[in-house]
Amino acid sequence: MDIRAQRVCIWGGPISLLMAVAGLYVAGFLPPPSPAASAEQIAAIYREHSLAIRVGGILFMASAAPFFMFIAVLSAQMKRIEGDRPTFTYLQLAAGATSLAPIIVAPLAWCAAAFRPEHSPDTLQALNDLGFLTMVMTTPAAMAQVFAVGMVVLSDKSARPVFPRWVAPASFVSVIALLSGMSCVLARTGPFAWDGKVASGLENLGFVPWTVFMVVVLLRAIKRQAAEGYGTVQAPCAGENVRSPRG
């Protein structure tokens, strides 16, 4: 049952990404409003597209749910490496769950602005800023999650590691890319703005491909776990062989 559950839950990762992109598209936030836009320009967007922004916000927020399934499978496979000392497994589990908080808070700010678009332009602009700064800037938890994966791969000294060795350096590169998101508070225009190539582009380039290649890596790990099935260990008293799961 565990193998079957993992095979189902692993698809939560790509489903979550697709839902998030669909939510941004429905809301009209692909590309997002410029952080350099005036309060009147931002207010016009929320007043003209109030319903679309609320519907897109719902879809974007809902994308957090399937990602929990992805985190669970990743934790299960990491536990195979660490066994009864699952330090990095717990770090990944806690950080991964925490990293979803911005996915809930950001659309909440957009929906609050779109729910009462008759508010003053300054209020709508402030809520819009809160939403996009939250979405792009708050990456430390995701960084800790990806870092934990890299560290657990380095700790796997077995002849046939659960994850390929290259997952470690790839994860550390992703951590550096995610760090770029925090620069979005430094500028309203250019590459460091929340719609810029560094703050947003590099951040997405770090996390989205990481999620995709981890899905592939996890599918292979699950397949091998299923093929290995149960190993044979010696019973402590009777001297009989019993079946025991690996990892």
C-alpha positions in Angstrom: 0.0 0.0 0.0 2.9 2.4 0.8 4.4 2.0 -2.7 1.0 2.6 -4.3 0.4 5.7 -2.1 3.8 7.1 -3.0 3.2 6.6 -6.7 -0.1 8.6 -6.4 1.2 11.3 -4.1 4.3 12.0 -6.1 2.2 13.7 -8.8 1.2 16.3 -6.3 4.4 18.2 -7.2 3.7 18.9 -10.9 0.0 19.2 -10.2 0.7 22.0 -7.7 2.9 23.8 -10.2 0.3 23.7 -12.9 -2.4 24.9 -10.5 -0.2 27.8 -9.4 0.5 28.9 -13.0 -3.2 28.5 -13.9 -4.2 30.6 -11.0 -1.8 33.4 -12.0 -3.0 33.2 -15.6 -6.7 33.5 -14.6 -5.9 36.4 -12.3 -4.1 38.2 -15.1 -0.8 38.1 -13.2 1.3 36.6 -16.0 3.3 38.8 -16.2 2.6 40.4 -12.8 1.7 44.1 -12.4 4.9 46.2 -12.3 6.0 47.2 -8.9 6.7 50.7 -10.4 3.0 51.1 -11.4 1.2 54.0 -9.7 -1.5 53.4 -7.1 -4.2 54.5 -9.7 -2.9 52.0 -12.2 -3.0 49.1 -9.7 -6.4 50.2 -8.5 -7.7 50.1 -12.1 -6.4 46.5 -12.5 -8.3 45.3 -9.4 -11.5 47.2 -10.3 -11.6 45.9 -13.9 -10.6 42.3 -13.1 -12.0 41.9 -9.6 -13.7 38.5 -10.2 -10.9 37.0 -12.2 -8.4 37.9 -9.5 -10.5 36.3 -6.8 -11.0 33.1 -8.9 -7.3 33.0 -9.8 -6.4 33.6 -6.1 -8.5 30.6 -5.1 -6.8 28.4 -7.6 -3.3 29.7 -6.6 -4.0 29.1 -2.9 -5.4 25.6 -3.6 -2.2 24.7 -5.3 -0.6 24.3 -1.8 -2.7 21.2 -1.1 -1.2 18.8 -3.6 2.4 19.9 -2.8 2.0 18.5 0.7 1.7 15.0 -0.9 4.9 15.6 -2.8 6.6 16.6 0.5 5.3 13.4 2.1 6.8 11.2 -0.6 10.1 13.0 -0.5 10.2 12.5 3.3 9.5 8.8 2.9 12.4 8.3 0.5 14.8 10.4 2.6 13.8 8.3 5.6 15.1 5.2 3.7 18.6 6.9 3.7 18.6 8.1 7.3 16.8 5.3 9.0 16.3 5.9 12.7 18.3 9.2 12.7 16.1 11.2 10.3 17.5 14.7 11.0 17.4 16.0 7.4 14.2 14.2 6.8 12.5 16.1 9.6 14.1 19.3 8.4 12.8 18.8 4.9 9.3 17.9 6.2 9.1 21.0 8.4 10.7 23.4 5.9 8.6 22.1 3.0 5.4 22.6 4.9 6.4 26.0 6.1 7.4 27.0 2.5 3.8 26.8 1.5 2.7 29.6 3.8 3.4 32.3 1.1 1.3 30.3 -1.3 -1.6 30.9 1.1 -0.8 34.5 2.2 -0.1 36.0 -1.2 -3.4 35.2 -2.9 -5.2 36.2 0.4 -3.8 39.7 -0.1 -4.8 39.8 -3.7 -8.3 38.5 -2.9 -8.7 41.1 -0.1 -7.9 43.9 -2.5 -10.3 42.4 -5.2 -13.0 41.7 -2.6 -13.5 45.5 -2.0 -12.1 47.2 -5.1 -13.8 50.4 -4.1 -11.1 51.0 -1.5 -8.7 53.9 -2.0 -5.9 53.3 -4.6 -3.3 53.5 -1.9 -4.9 50.6 0.0 -5.2 48.5 -3.1 -1.6 49.2 -4.0 -0.5 48.2 -0.4 -2.3 44.9 -0.6 -1.0 44.2 -4.1 2.6 44.9 -2.8 2.0 42.6 0.2 0.9 39.8 -2.1 3.7 39.9 -4.6 6.5 40.6 -2.0 5.2 37.7 0.0 5.2 35.4 -3.1 8.6 36.3 -4.3 10.6 37.3 -1.2 9.8 34.7 1.4 12.0 31.8 0.2 14.1 30.8 3.3 11.9 27.8 4.1 12.1 26.5 0.6 15.8 27.0 0.7 16.0 24.9 3.9 13.9 22.2 2.3 16.1 21.9 -0.8 19.3 22.2 1.3 18.1 19.2 3.4 17.7 17.1 0.3 21.2 17.9 -0.9 22.7 17.1 2.5 20.8 13.8 2.8 22.2 12.7 -0.6 25.7 13.5 0.6 25.1 11.4 3.7 24.1 8.3 1.7 27.3 6.2 1.6 25.6 3.0 0.3 26.8 1.3 -2.9 23.4 1.9 -4.4 22.2 5.3 -3.2 18.5 6.1 -3.1 19.0 9.3 -5.0 21.7 9.8 -7.7 24.8 11.7 -6.4 24.2 14.6 -8.8 21.0 15.6 -6.9 23.2 17.1 -4.1 25.0 19.7 -6.2 21.9 20.4 -8.2 20.0 21.1 -5.0 22.7 23.4 -3.7 22.5 25.4 -6.9 18.8 25.6 -6.5 19.3 27.0 -3.0 21.5 29.8 -4.4 18.9 30.6 -7.0 16.1 30.7 -4.4 18.2 33.2 -2.5 17.8 35.7 -5.3 14.0 36.1 -4.5 14.8 38.2 -1.4 16.3 40.9 -3.6 12.8 41.9 -4.8 12.5 44.4 -2.0 15.5 46.3 -3.1 14.1 47.8 -6.3 10.9 48.6 -8.2 12.4 48.3 -11.6 15.1 46.3 -13.3 16.3 42.7 -12.7 15.9 42.9 -8.9 12.2 43.9 -9.0 9.6 41.3 -8.3 9.0 41.0 -12.1 12.7 41.1 -12.9 15.0 38.4 -14.3 17.0 38.0 -11.1 14.4 38.2 -8.3 11.6 36.3 -10.0 13.3 34.7 -13.1 16.3 33.2 -11.3 14.1 32.1 -8.3 11.7 30.2 -10.6 14.6 28.8 -12.6 15.9 27.3 -9.3 12.7 25.8 -7.8 10.6 24.7 -10.8 13.2 22.6 -12.5 14.3 21.2 -9.1 10.7 20.0 -8.4 10.5 18.5 -11.9 13.7 16.5 -11.7 12.9 15.4 -8.2 9.7 13.9 -9.5 11.7 11.9 -12.0 14.3 10.9 -9.3 11.6 9.9 -6.8 9.7 7.8 -9.4 12.9 5.9 -10.0 13.5 5.5 -6.3 10.0 4.2 -5.7 10.3 1.8 -8.6 13.5 0.4 -7.2 12.1 0.2 -3.7 9.1 -1.9 -5.1 11.5 -4.1 -7.1 13.6 -4.8 -4.0 10.6 -5.7 -2.0 11.6 -7.3 1.2 15.1 -8.4 2.4 15.9 -11.4 4.5 17.1 -11.0 8.1 17.9 -13.5 10.7 15.3 -14.0 13.5 16.9 -13.3 16.8 15.9 -16.5 18.7 14.4 -19.2 16.5 17.0 -18.9 13.8 14.3 -18.6 11.1 14.3 -16.2 8.3 11.7 -13.5 8.3 10.8 -10.8 5.8 11.8 -7.2 6.6 11.4 -4.1 4.4 14.5 -2.3 3.3 15.1 1.2 4.7 
